[in-house]
Amino acid sequence: MSKIFIGVLLAFWSQLLVAGGDEDYLEIREAFRAGNAARVAEYAERMKYHVLSPYAEYFRLRLSLVTAETGAVRAFLARHDGSFVADRLRADWLQILGKRQQWATFAEEYPKLINREESLQCYALQHRLATGDKTANGEVRSLWFTGRDMPASCVTVFDSLIRIGAISVEDVWTRIRLAFEAGNTGVARNINKYLPRHQALDLQKLNAVIKDARRFLDRPVSVQSRADREIVLFALLRLLRSETNQALARWHKIRGQFPEADRSYFTGNLAYWAAIRQDSRAMNWFMDATTGRHVYPLSETKQAWKARIALREGNWKMLLDTLGQMPAAMQQEDVWRYWRARALKVSRKNSEANTLLVSLSREHSFYGQMAREELGEMLSVPADEYQVRPEEIHLMEQNPGIRRALALYRLDQRIEANREWIWTIQHFSDEQLLAAARVAQRHGIYDRAINTAIKTVARHDFSLRYLAPYREQVHTVLQQHQLDEAFVYGLIRQESRFISDIKSSAGATGLMQLMPATAKWVAGKLGLQDFHTSLVTDINTNLQLGAYYLKHVLGQLDDQPLLAAAAYNAGPGRARQWRDIRPLEGAIYAETIPFNETRDYVKVVLSNSMYYANNFGHPNKPTLKQRLGTVAPKR
């Protein structure tokens, strides 16, 4: 019997085993969720030779993990060493060990854990504090300063530091402010207990602010104590979220009763919310907030918006000053390196600016492209793109983690499949990443193909990073609506990663992520008979509806791709509202969009468009700056 025949026979038998147990996996998963140990055990036996047998074993052991013997747990971990399910079970086991304070076993297993969630980090800190490790104090403090609620295991270590004074009363107030800024009043209530009784927040007053901040501030308010001042500041913050001037008017009446640091704190928040609303007064308020002997430090988010308002107002000196005050890591972000270079050019420091631009131009990003164009270079991709060999793809398809992920995708268990895939590729070389991306492409899992190809560091394949499936169907609708192919592909890539049946948390569906109301409206405009929303996942229907809507928003917004992308994500009304009273450079418009998601979205869509135009070999393709254009003033 030839080796080729044996190989074909083994491959066929392997596929038969995989397909035969698919329904068993779905059954064991449901039995696990229901806590039916007998049913889980039954299906685990049936799945012994299935590609997903490690999951079946996990489900079986997980149900008895509280009473399982250490030997049985360690045998599973050894059997599946290095796998996603092993790390998952180890994390589950460590939760139990931490709660029981079985520190000897915990200390052995915790260093082997890869995915370390906060609750387990805090159990590890509990153990270190118990052994007298003073270096743990700094790590506990870094977890303390958040407006989020924290796991119970973290509360224990916070209590330990508060008892010895390593977390001070001032630190408690700082976290209360963070909680108030995040709108998490429950966190503020919980940590209020750490304040001395005579300094604690009056919860009755806090409830009054939560119920109606405007009404609370319209009554006579006391600001004699720290607690009273914090509640009044919180009430002002709640007003600021919805309107600037009403909060400002009330602040003017009482600001003289606050110490300088509190005035700086409020003014920093006033400036931030004004900047979000693109209010030109924000610049002066930022200056007021950061001037004086007792300045309350701006958060990184507020520093970013101080830079953005300087950019929007064309104040390049203030921009340079603000960038220089950012933390070192923040200064190294591509966005701030690019705008620093632009500001330096305005200051005629061309040599320093070009040094930044040259470094940035090597990066495959929106601002990398902008830097190249600033230097007078056009978009280019590496001439020596790596082409994966067929044998590399075949070898990758045999990787156990990849096989498990593919099986989960086939079962439409996308969340679990993504986790398995991401885990498997985490230490891959560039060549392995590109082989895995080709496997994903071969199986129609386009989002994984793209996201995997993006991870390469030195060897790239831009045809994988910028896949173009469904090109015949796309071409048909583009001809009907006279749309730019590269722009449409750039948008679809960002919207859905070419997953035809994807549905967002907001309810948008399909390749071009159409909301039900939008799809219904367009269907009416197109005169589609017997239309119902389930048709939106059909590729041809989705493209037809999405292309019409995109052409519609382009027509409403000066045929400008930048504004159309902003409108497609956030609505045409907002895209118009974000214009200025004077013409605005497109890149500045993009960077000062108030919504984080939309700001990132428009930059990625236009950057994508450049790569697609390059891959498609479009003649006379516009530069990125031309695509961004100049945004006309508000009408």
Secondary structure, DSSP 8 states (H G I E B T S, - for coil): --HHHHHHHHHHHHHHHHHHTHHHHHHHHHHHHTT-HHHHHHHHHHTTTSTTHHHHHHHHHHHTTTT--HHHHHHHHHHTTTSHHHHHHHHHHHHHHHHHT-HHHHHHHGGG-SS--HHHHHHHHHHHHHTT-TTHHHHHHHHHS-SS---HHHHHHHHHHHHTTSS-HHHHHHHHHHHHHHT-HHHHHHHGGGS-GGGS--HHHHHHHHH-HHHHHHS----SSHHHHHHHHHHHHHHHHH-HHHHHHHHHHHGGGS-HHHHHHHHHHHHHHHHHTT-TTHHHHHHHHT-SSS-----HHHHHHHHHHHHHTT-HHHHHHHHHHS-HHHHTSHHHHHHHHHHHHHTT-HHHHHHHHHHHHTS-SHHHHHHHHHTT------TT-----HHHHHHHHT-HHHHHHHHHHHTT-HHHHHHHHHHHHTT--HHHHHHHHHHHHHTT-HHHHHHHHTT-SSS--HHHHT---SHHHHHHHHHHHT--HHHHHHHHHHHHTT-TT-B-TT--BTTTTB-HHHHHHHHHHHT-TT--GGGGGSHHHHHHHHHHHHHHHHHHTTT-HHHHHHHHHH-HHHHHHT--SS-EEHHHHHHT-S-HHHHHHHHHHHHHHHHHHHHHT-TT---HHHHH-EE----
